[in-house]
Amino acid sequence: MPVYNRIDEDIITALKAVVGDKYVLTDPERLAPYEKDESANTACYRQPEAVVLPARTEEVAAIMRLANNRKFPVIPRGAGTGLEAGAIVNEYGGIVLSLERMNAILEINEENLYAVVEPGVITARLQAEAEKKGLLYAGDPCSGGSCFIGGNAATNAGGNRAVKYGTTRDQIYAVEVVTPGGDIVELGGRVKKMTTGYALEKVIIGSEGTLGIITKLTLKLVPLPLHSAHILAVFEDADKALFTVNALQRARVEVTCLEFMDNECIRVAERFTGEKQVGSERGNYIIIQVDGKSEDETDDVCVTVDEICRAQGAAEVFIGNAEKIWYSRKIFSEASGAEGVVAMEDFVVPPDCIAVLLRELQVIRKDAGLAFRSVSHAGDGNIHLDVLKERLSQEVWEERLGAFESAAYDVVYRLGGKISGEHGIGGLRKDIMKRYTSPVELQLMKALKKAWDPNLILNPGKIFDVD
Ligand SMILES: Cc1cc2nc3c(=O)[nH]c(=O)nc-3n(C[C@H](O)[C@H](O)[C@H](O)COP(=O)(O)OP(=O)(O)OC[C@H]3O[C@@H](n4cnc5c(N)ncnc54)[C@H](O)[C@@H]3O)c2cc1C
């Protein structure tokens, strides 16, 4: 890795000349919110040397040119809800470039079903504005109330509706990007098809702020579904609950959301809210949303889903109001955070393998002497584990966690999966990325990074280290 310069008074003056004095932060108190994200591993939190808040693409480009001239790292940041320390500085230091002031919804085009937005727009705000016009922005991470669209693109966020609509990458027509060298380029286009050279917009999406800074996005919108129904099936056996994914697939039932919560997660929600959750004694949840063009069509699908869930062993199946059905799932992240999780996993396997994965993880966990709770975007084959330290000493915890993770990664890859379905690699999972990615694939990624960012200015030391 190159040797970087510290942020001296000269650089601060030059940054102020670009964005204005008010938008360059150096006071430690004002830097504090930018030293962390939502990762459970607080050991990686680190104060940036400065935070810069540009308001226009040209300012972002000028900052990148300055950073190349003066050789200091730039770490792009959205809302800081990431879980892998992608938006915080590491041992290389540098500035955080926050996109929070670039937060305009520039256009919602009802006739042609698209929106143009700046990267600092909160995802739920776009969803709400689109909804007012009878449209749906289908990207829907559980953090939607606070994360930014730009951050969603940079991490290729998934979420609840990915099973039907795909991840953030599938919602994007085009992105305006500031390259690491400070050029401005539009990648992709508002077209249904395109074989005009490499699809670089697809490469930028999910690159976790290492290849370019996303400064504008043209997003797909779809008509709001006319009718939706929400189903909660309670299973005593978690395995059987997850095998429902296979049964629904076999029956060709098209679902919009297909989520799983194990019993411990339901209890966490119960402890947090103080309200009794249905089936909390022994139950595990499958939560399903189906959409249809008419009430009759939706009802018919519900009947099929009900039959399938019961045939799979559901003790109870409720069809009802979205708020009630989704309540514990929506509250879970906050509830879990309040109990202090120490390690999180984001495994993804082919959806038909999700039940087998959980079964094998349970065996590994017992062997390692650890406990976990799991929620899953089950329809996407994506499972999140909160691995619990409980009363273990730090030394024993680290040893057991290491043993558990190694065995778990082996199973994930044997089933054809990957270590991250949606949270990314960031600064925290580089070693695992290196261990489980083919050397050829890793070399291709590094070559891409070096070609786009020869001075390694943009978010260095994230995803992988460049030799
Ligand atoms: C409670 C909770 C629930 C969550 N649920 C989900 C979920 O359901 N699905 C899911 O996928 N994730 C989920 N996440 C993780 C997180 O919210 C997503 O990764 C989200 O997309 C991050 O957006 P952000 O704006 O907070 O980005 P940040 O955390 O600020 O940044 C994340 C990464 O993107 C880069 N970046 C940010 N903005 C830009 C930009 N404009 N240009 C270039 N690079 C940029 C940063 O450098 C960093 O590497 C959840 C997190 C929490 C805390």
Ligand as a Chemical Component Dictionary entry (heavy atoms), coordinates in Angstrom:
data_LIG
# 
_chem_comp.id                   LIG 
_chem_comp.type                 NON-POLYMER 
_chem_comp.pdbx_formal_charge   0 
_chem_comp.three_letter_code    LIG 
# 
loop_
_chem_comp_atom.comp_id 
_chem_comp_atom.atom_id 
_chem_comp_atom.alt_atom_id 
_chem_comp_atom.type_symbol 
_chem_comp_atom.charge 
_chem_comp_atom.model_Cartn_x 
_chem_comp_atom.model_Cartn_y 
_chem_comp_atom.model_Cartn_z 
_chem_comp_atom.pdbx_ordinal 
LIG C1  C1  C 0 -30.931 -2.125 11.636 1  
LIG C2  C2  C 0 -30.262 -2.401 10.333 2  
LIG C3  C3  C 0 -30.916 -3.145 9.376  3  
LIG C4  C4  C 0 -30.289 -3.394 8.154  4  
LIG N1  N1  N 0 -30.964 -4.105 7.202  5  
LIG C5  C5  C 0 -30.393 -4.335 6.005  6  
LIG C6  C6  C 0 -31.087 -5.081 5.003  7  
LIG O1  O1  O 0 -32.214 -5.522 5.187  8  
LIG N2  N2  N 0 -30.462 -5.273 3.825  9  
LIG C7  C7  C 0 -29.201 -4.782 3.584  10 
LIG O2  O2  O 0 -28.688 -4.983 2.486  11 
LIG N3  N3  N 0 -28.521 -4.092 4.511  12 
LIG C8  C8  C 0 -29.086 -3.845 5.713  13 
LIG N4  N4  N 0 -28.394 -3.133 6.666  14 
LIG C9  C9  C 0 -27.042 -2.628 6.376  15 
LIG C10 C10 C 0 -26.993 -1.173 5.817  16 
LIG O3  O3  O 0 -28.128 -0.432 6.220  17 
LIG C11 C11 C 0 -26.870 -1.189 4.297  18 
LIG O4  O4  O 0 -25.609 -1.719 3.944  19 
LIG C12 C12 C 0 -27.035 0.188  3.639  20 
LIG O5  O5  O 0 -27.116 0.003  2.246  21 
LIG C13 C13 C 0 -25.899 1.161  3.958  22 
LIG O6  O6  O 0 -26.293 2.461  3.540  23 
LIG P1  P1  P 0 -25.644 3.751  4.210  24 
LIG O7  O7  O 0 -26.159 4.941  3.490  25 
LIG O8  O8  O 0 -25.834 3.748  5.665  26 
LIG O9  O9  O 0 -24.108 3.535  3.829  27 
LIG P2  P2  P 0 -22.808 3.674  4.742  28 
LIG O10 O10 O 0 -22.862 2.765  5.900  29 
LIG O11 O11 O 0 -22.539 5.094  5.004  30 
LIG O12 O12 O 0 -21.700 3.138  3.717  31 
LIG C14 C14 C 0 -21.657 1.783  3.330  32 
LIG C15 C15 C 0 -20.579 1.602  2.246  33 
LIG O13 O13 O 0 -20.958 2.291  1.064  34 
LIG C16 C16 C 0 -19.987 3.279  0.706  35 
LIG N5  N5  N 0 -20.761 4.440  0.230  36 
LIG C17 C17 C 0 -21.794 5.046  0.844  37 
LIG N6  N6  N 0 -22.320 6.004  0.058  38 
LIG C18 C18 C 0 -21.595 5.995  -1.082 39 
LIG C19 C19 C 0 -21.657 6.740  -2.297 40 
LIG N7  N7  N 0 -22.572 7.673  -2.512 41 
LIG N8  N8  N 0 -20.746 6.455  -3.270 42 
LIG C20 C20 C 0 -19.817 5.479  -3.093 43 
LIG N9  N9  N 0 -19.724 4.760  -1.974 44 
LIG C21 C21 C 0 -20.599 5.002  -0.981 45 
LIG C22 C22 C 0 -19.173 3.519  1.963  46 
LIG O14 O14 O 0 -17.843 3.899  1.649  47 
LIG C23 C23 C 0 -19.218 2.155  2.627  48 
LIG O15 O15 O 0 -18.225 1.317  2.088  49 
LIG C24 C24 C 0 -28.983 -2.898 7.901  50 
LIG C25 C25 C 0 -28.323 -2.147 8.882  51 
LIG C26 C26 C 0 -28.952 -1.906 10.098 52 
LIG C27 C27 C 0 -28.219 -1.090 11.116 53 
# 
loop_
_chem_comp_bond.comp_id 
_chem_comp_bond.atom_id_1 
_chem_comp_bond.atom_id_2 
_chem_comp_bond.value_order 
_chem_comp_bond.pdbx_ordinal 
LIG C1  C2  SING 1  
LIG C2  C3  SING 2  
LIG C2  C26 DOUB 3  
LIG C3  C4  DOUB 4  
LIG C4  N1  SING 5  
LIG C4  C24 SING 6  
LIG N1  C5  DOUB 7  
LIG C5  C6  SING 8  
LIG C5  C8  SING 9  
LIG C6  O1  DOUB 10 
LIG C6  N2  SING 11 
LIG N2  C7  SING 12 
LIG C7  O2  DOUB 13 
LIG C7  N3  SING 14 
LIG N3  C8  DOUB 15 
LIG C8  N4  SING 16 
LIG N4  C9  SING 17 
LIG N4  C24 SING 18 
LIG C9  C10 SING 19 
LIG C10 O3  SING 20 
LIG C10 C11 SING 21 
LIG C11 O4  SING 22 
LIG C11 C12 SING 23 
LIG C12 O5  SING 24 
LIG C12 C13 SING 25 
LIG C13 O6  SING 26 
LIG O6  P1  SING 27 
LIG P1  O7  DOUB 28 
LIG P1  O8  SING 29 
LIG P1  O9  SING 30 
LIG O9  P2  SING 31 
LIG P2  O10 DOUB 32 
LIG P2  O11 SING 33 
LIG P2  O12 SING 34 
LIG O12 C14 SING 35 
LIG C14 C15 SING 36 
LIG C15 O13 SING 37 
LIG C15 C23 SING 38 
LIG O13 C16 SING 39 
LIG C16 N5  SING 40 
LIG C16 C22 SING 41 
LIG N5  C17 SING 42 
LIG N5  C21 SING 43 
LIG C17 N6  DOUB 44 
LIG N6  C18 SING 45 
LIG C18 C19 SING 46 
LIG C18 C21 DOUB 47 
LIG C19 N7  SING 48 
LIG C19 N8  DOUB 49 
LIG N8  C20 SING 50 
LIG C20 N9  DOUB 51 
LIG N9  C21 SING 52 
LIG C22 O14 SING 53 
LIG C22 C23 SING 54 
LIG C23 O15 SING 55 
LIG C24 C25 DOUB 56 
LIG C25 C26 SING 57 
LIG C26 C27 SING 58 
# 
